[in-house]
């Protein structure tokens, strides 16, 4: 439990002992009568540095934050758990590997065996049913970071699913068909799951529903990017067990400093392409038509080398659209990332225009028939967002001038205040003859006038003395106090308005996320096949 206390996240007791070992930070203690309580903490702004280390150590982390502004209350600030991060539920870039999916899995053992996988960072959701051997093969291929299972199977789960996996038990009553159906229909805003082609499944749907329950239970409620679920067809792919994957050195070499098949093939330009390539290697196609479609596109790129070069240049600038969509849905995207998202949409549209020309390959044209036009979304982001927006929303200068009149007026006040302060200083120098007069600011009594001792006999009677130093004295005036109140109010209003406009902008994008994911899917296919063309040519 990371408990927010002022500018720090603190841990207590056993948590403090464990965290100090994992992070290598100092363990302290506080005496309370006859007992001693261990303490360990770090500054709140270091959360993104330390959180990945805790999650990678296999820890479940609950973040308990302040739920109200400390300035608005004279009592103890209300706190509550705002987020729970586990190995299978992570959105933090430092926790995730951009070339790999981070799957959360759920298993249910019935007449047949149900299995579901979800990557919360990309929104990819899969469901399957089959024998225990089928289930084991899929788990070895997907390599989930966390596996949910019925609590009653605690003593035998490692026999059923051997391997070095992180398991988490779920109460048996959750594995109820109606409850799980309701969880899924609620998530997808549908009355029936028939449209996904999975309504006939029983154990599989229970597994998928348990994942949605787990996310909601762990404070993950903003999940618009999880908009569909796909069935893994047993007949579409060659299914391999872990020994085959290992012995063929598909992902990792058996020898130190050796080269795997993935190492040879991965010349992809985008994170989505890298993740798709990994899936293609682990799930080889069996359908000759699908295989030949891929080969035709590779052949086209080899023959059209100038087009291939242009495609590669565009792909290199496209960011991780899937994970940025996940951050938009969960309201965790930073202003700078939102600009990268916009730039990536622009480049993806240029890719579509390049490959939709009449001389392009028929299969590529069919692929781009399903591409959604994002020009309105791009325009909205261009109108609202500053091109040099910072990483942190709190740093300000995120929203462009001209978007909101009230915001502009407060910004004018904040910027003109510097000029007004200079005018006051020059006027008072002229009035008093104190040539070395300075106007400064501190957190104790705000703006003040500082006078060296050699000039203190020239101080007017309307100045109020606030502090005496060794070589100087500090004063305030009514005029300075009034200006200070306006400046502080303006800065607070700017922060509130920018935050409000920014989150409204993000929420307005949420309805387009399924279109973004569909476009990202096309981009990742082009990335993989252009990569094959480059390797073939070389």
N, C-alpha and C positions, 0 to 999 in steps of 0.2 A: 504494500500500500504506500503510494507516494502522496504524502499529505502536505498540501500547500500551506506554508506558514510565512507570511510576508513575502519576501523575495526568494524564498527557498522551498524546495520539496524535501520534506523530512521523512525518514523511516524510523521505526521504533522496535525495540526488543529484538526478536529473532530476525525480522526483516532487515534491521540495521546491521546485524552481524553478517548476514549473507551478502547484502549489498556492498558493504565495505570490502569484502573479499573479491567480489566480481569486478567492481569498479576501481579497486585499489585506492579507496579514499579513507580518510581518518575516521575511526570509530571513537565516539566520545560517550559519556554517560552523565546522567543527572540523578542526584540522590533525591528520593522522596520518602522521608522518614527512614525506616530500616531497609527499604529496597532501593536498588539502583536500576535505572532504565537506560538501556543502550540507545544511542542516537547516531544517525549518519544522514547527511544531506548534501545537496548540491544546489547552486543557483537555478532558478526557474528557467532562465534563458538557455541553460545547458541541457534541457530535456532531450532535444534531438540528438545530442552527442551521447548521452548515457543510456537512453531507452533501448537503442539497438543492442547494446551489450547485454542488458538484462534479458531481452527476448531471445537473443542467440544462445544465452546460457540456459534456455528452456524454462524461464520464469513467466508466470502470468502476472501482469502488472495492472493494478487498479490505480487510476489517477483521481485523487480527491481534490477538487478545485474550489476556489471561492465563487459563490453563486450570486454575489451582489457586490456593488462598489463600496469599498471601505469608507469612502467619503460620505456615502448616503446613510450611514448608520452609526450610532454611538455605542451599540452593543457589539458582541462578538459576531464577526462576519459569518453568515451562513455558508456551510460547505456541503458538498455532496459528490458522489462518484460520477464523473462526467464521461469517462471512457475506460474500457477494459481491453487491454492488448494481450493477445496470446500468440504463440508461434504461428497459428493458422489464421489469425485475424490481425493483419498488419498493413498499414498504408504508408508508413514512414519509409522514405527513400533509402535511408541508411540501413534499414532492416532487410529490404528487398534486393534481390539480384535482378537487374534489368533484363538479363538474358534468359531468366527462368521464371516460370509461374510459381506462385506461392499458394498451393492448394490446401484447403481445409476439406477433409473427407469425413463421410459418415457411413457406417455399416449397420445393416440389420439382417439378422439370420431368421428365416422363416421356412416356408415350403421350398422356396429358392432363396438366394441371397441378394439383398439390395445394396446398392453402393451409389453414392453421389459425391461429386467433387465441385467445389466452388473456389474461385480465386476472387476474393473481395476487392482486390486492387484493380482488376480488369473487368469484372462482371461476368466472366465465363463460368457457366453452370452446366454440368453434365450429370446424367443419370444412367444407370445400367443395372441389369439383373443377370444372374448366371450361377454356375457352380462355384464352390469354394476355390477351386483351381483358377477359374476365370477371374474371380475377385482378387486373388493374390497376384495374378499377372497384371491386372489393371493398376493395382496399388503400387507395384514395383515400377510400372511405366510412368505413372503420374507423380510418384514419390512425394506424397503429401507431407506438409510440415506438422500436421496435427490430425488425429483420427478420433472421431466421436463414436461411442459404442454403448450398448445397453449396460447399465450398472451390474445387472445380474450375471454378466459374462466376465466379470473382472478377473476371476481365477483362471479362465481359459483363453482369454483374448490373444495372448502372445503365442499360444499353440495354433490358433486359427489363422493369425496373421503374423508369421515370424518376420523378424527384421528389426532394425534399429529405428523404430518409430515412436513418436510422442503420442500417447493415448490419453483420452480424457473421457471419464464415464458420465453418462447422462441418465437421469431417472427413467425407469422403465415405462412409466405412464405417458411419457412424451411420445413414445413410439406407437402412437395410436393413429389408425388410417384417417379417420375423419378430421382429427385435430391437425394432422400434417397436410391433408388436402386443403383445409381452410387457410393454413399458413401460406401455401403456395398460391392459391387463387387470390388471396388478399395482396400478396406481393406483386403479382402480374396484372392485377385489376381485371380479372376475368371470372366468369361464372363456372367455367369448366376448363380442364386441362386438355381437352380433346384436340384443340388447335395446335398443340405442341407434339401430338402423336404419342403421348405417354400415358393417356388416361387408363389404359388397360393394365398398367403396371401396378403392383401392390407393394412389394418390399422396396422397390426402387423409389417410389413416391414417399414412402415413410422415411427413408434415408434422407431424401432431399428436404422434406418438411422439417426434420430435426435440425438441419443446418440453419434454416430460417429462424426456428425457435431460438437456437443458440446465439445467432447474431442479435436478435431483438433483446434477449436476456442480457447480453453484454453491451448494451447501450448503443448498438449499431442500428439506428432507425432511419437514417437518410440513405436509402439504397435504390434510387431511381435508375442507376446504371445496371442493376440486375433486372433485366427486362425480358429475358427468355431463358429457356432450359432446353438442352439438346440430349437426345438419346444416343448413347454409344452403341452402334450396330455391331454385333459380333461378327457378321459376315463381311463387313467392309474392309477389314484390316487383317494383317498377319499379327496375331497376338503372341508375344514372346515372354518367356519367364525370365527371372532375374539372372539366371545362369547364362542364358543365350545373350542377353544384353551385355553382360560382363565379358563373356568369352569372345564376342565379336568386337569388343572394344568400341561400342557405338558412341558412348558419351565420355568414357574415361579409359585411359590406357592402363594395361596391367603392369606396365613397367614404369619406373620412375623416369620423369622427363620424356615419356613416350608420347605418341600422337594418336588421338582417337579419330574416328570417322567425323565426329562433330567438328574437331579442330581443322580438319581438311576442308570440310564443306562450308564452314561459317565465315563467309565474306559478306554477310548481310550488313545493311547500313542503318537499320532502325531496330529498336528494342522489340517491336511487334514481330518483325521479320525473324529475329533471332529466336524468339519463343516459338514461332510457328515452325521453323526449321527443326527445332528440338522435337516437336510433336510428330512431324513428318518422319523423322528418323525412327522414333519409337513405335509409330503406327504405319507401317508400309501398306500402301494401297494394294488391293487385289483385283479391282475392276480395270481391265485393259483400256476402256474408253477414257477413264479419268487419268490414267497414267499417260496415255497418248496426248491428251489435252495439255498436260504439263510439258511434255516433250516438244509439242508444236510451238508453245510460247518461247521455250528455250531456243529452239531453232530460229524463230523469228528474230530474237535478240542477237543471235550470233551473226545472222545475215545483215541485220540493220545496225551495224556497229556505231554509227553516229547517233542513232536514237538511243541505243544502250548507254552511251556516254552521257547523254542529256538526262536519262532516267536516273542514273547513279548520282549525278550532281544534285538533282531534286531530292532524292531519297536521303542524302546525307544531311539535309537541313531539317528533316521532319522528326519531331520529338515523339515521346511515348504517348500517342493519342489515347490509348486504352486506359493507361494509369492516370493520365490527366483528367479523363472523363470520370474515373472513379473518385478523384479528389474534388471535382466539381460537384458530384452527387452528394458527397459527405461534407461539403463546405470546408475542405482543407486545402484548397489550392491557393497558392500565394499570388500576389499581383504579378510578380515577374514570370511565374509559370503560366499565368493566364495569357500573358503576351506571347510566350512560346507556343501556347496552344493555338492562338490566333495565327501566328506565323506558319505553324505546321498545317493549318487548314488551307492557308493561301497556297503553300507549296503542293499540298495534296490535290488541290483544284488544278494547279498548273500541270501536274502529272497526268490528271484525267484528260485535260485539253490536248496534251502532247500525244497521248496514246489513243485518242478518239478520232484521229485523222483517218481519212478514207483508206490510206495505204496500210493501216494497221492490221494486225492479225484478227481474224474473225472471232476467235475465242476471247481475245483481249477486249474486243468491242462488246461482246456479250457480257463479259465481266463488269465493264463500266456502265452497262445499261442499268445496273442496280446501284449506281453511285448517286448519292443525294447532293443536290445543290446547296452549298453552305454560304452563298454570297451574302444573304441577309444577316446571318449570324456574324460573319466576318466584319460587315459594315457596322453592326451594333457595337462590336468590340473596339473597332477603330475610332468610333465617335466618342465612346465613353472612357477608354483606358489610355493613360499616358504611356508613350512608347518607352520611356525610361523609368517606369514604375519600379519601386524598390521591392526587396524580398518581403519585408514586413509591412503589413497594412498600417501599423501604428506609426511608421516613419513618415506617412503623409505623402502628398503629391502623387496620388494614385489616379485620381479622377481628373480628366481634362478640364481646362477652363471653358466656360460656355455651356457646360452640361446642366449646371444648377445655379440659378441666380443668387440664392441665399449663401451657398458655399463660396461663390466668387466674392460676395460682399465681405464675408468674414476673412477671406484670404487677403483682400485689399487692406482691411484694417490691420491684420497681423504684419503685413509687409510695410505699410505706411508708418507703423509704430516706431520702427527703427529711425525713420526720418524725423518723426515728431520728437523722439528722445534727443537726437542731435540738435534740433532747433531749441529745445529747452536748455540744453547744455550751453549753446552759444549765447542764448539770451541771458542766462544767469552769469556767465563769464563777463559779459558786457555790463550787466547791472552791478556786479560786486567787485569786479577787477581781479577775481581769483583765476589767474591764467592756467593753473594746473588742475582745475576742477575736473572730476571724472564722474560719470554716471555708470553704476554697475548693478549687478543683481545677485542675490543669494536666496536660498530657500527659507531662511529664518525671517527676514523682514522685507523681502522683495526688492524693488528698485530703490536705490539710495544715491545720495550725492556724497562724494568723498573729498574732504578738504585736508591738505597738509597742515601741520601745526603752525607753520610760518604764516599762514593766511587766515587762521581761525578768528582773528579779531575783525575780519571783514564779513563774517557770516550774518545774514539778515535775521531779524527777530522772528519772521514767519517760518523759518526752517526749524524742524523738530529734531533734536539730537537723539540718536538711537544707540550709538556705540562709540566708545573711546578706545583707540589703538595707541601703540607706543608713539608713532610718528604722525597719526592722522585721526580725524573724527568723521563719523558717518551720520548723515542727516536724511530725513524724509520730508516731503511736502504733500499737501492735500492734492495738488495737481498730479504728482507722481503716483499717488495711491489710486486715484481715479483712472489714470491711464493703465496702470498695472491690472486693475480689475477688468478693464475692457480687453486687454491683450490676453489675459488668462481665459476669459470667457470666450474670446474669438478662437483660441487654440482648441479649447474643449469642444466648441460647436463644430469646428472643422473636422475634428476626429470623429465625432458622432455622425455628421452628415456623410463624410467619405465612407465610413463603415456601412451605413445604411444603403447608400447608392451601390457600393461594391457588392454587398450580399444580395441585393435585388437583381443586380446584373447576373450574378452566378445562378440564382434561382430561375431567371428567365431562360438560361441555357439548358436547364435540366430536361425540358420537354424534347430537346433535340438529341439527347445522348444516344438513343438507339440508332439514330441516323449516323452519328459520329462513329459509333462502333462498327456499323456496316461498312462505312468508308475505310476505316482503319483495317478491317478484314481484307479489303481489296488491295490496299497499299502493302500489307504484309505478304500477300501472295505474289505481287509484282516484285517485291524485295527479294523473296526467296528464289524466284525463277530467273531474275536478272543476275543474281549471285551465281546460280548454276551456269549461266551463259558465260560469265567471266571465268569461272573455274575451267569450264570446257575449252574455252579459247586459249587460256594459259597453258 
